[in-house]
Amino acid sequence: MRIGLSEYSSVKIVMPFRELEKYDLILEGKELNVPMAITYSCQTNSKVPCGVCPNCIDREEAISNFSKVQVKH
């Protein structure tokens, strides 16, 4: 028998950043002084980012774009 989250009425899942783009998350992280170098969102659930899954690729692209904008200012 499998029990889903709906069986536990006290469980609430909050995802405040779900609608943000990775670039916007980087901006938010910078404002909060998050050590971005030690963060990742790899889909492989490994201890080291794989660098090839969609999450890793999106993150690297966002970091690259953020860096380009910072250099211009």
N, C-alpha and C positions, 0 to 999 in steps of 0.2 A: 504494500500500500504506500503510495507516494502522497505526501502532504505538501501543499503549496503554501506560499506566503499568506494567501488569503485566509488560511486557517488560523493564523496568529494575528489577532486584531491589534495587538500592542506594537507590532512591527511597523515602523514607518521609514520608508526609504526617501532620503532627501538628496537631490543632485543639483546643487546650486549652480554648477558650471556646465550643465548639460547643453544648454543652448549657445554657449560661447564658442567661438572659433579658437583654434590653438593660439593664434597670434594674440587674441584678446586675453587668453589665459597667461601668456608670457607677460603681457603688460601688467596684469593683476599681480602676478608673482613678483615682478620687479618692485611694484609699489609696496608689497608686503615683505620685501627682503627675503623671499624664498630662495634657498640655494638651488637654483635651477639645474646646475650641473649634476646633482645627485637625484634628480627626478626623471621618471619616464613613464610611459603608458603603453608598454609592449603587450601585444595580444598573445604572446607565447607563454606568458606567466613565468618567465625565467628570471633569474637574478640579474641578468645582464641583458639589455635591450638587443633584440635580434638585428635591428636596422633595416629590415626588409618588409615587415608587415605594414599595413596601411597606417596604423597609429604611429609607428616609428618614422615612416616617411613623412607623414603630415607634421609631426613634431619638428623634425629636422628642417623641413621647408619653412615652417613658422619661425624657427630660430634664425635661419638664414635671412628671411625677410626682415625680421626685427633688427638684426645686426646691420643690414643695409640702411634701414631708416635711421638708426642711431648714428651711423657714420655721416649721413647727410646733415644732421643737426649739429 
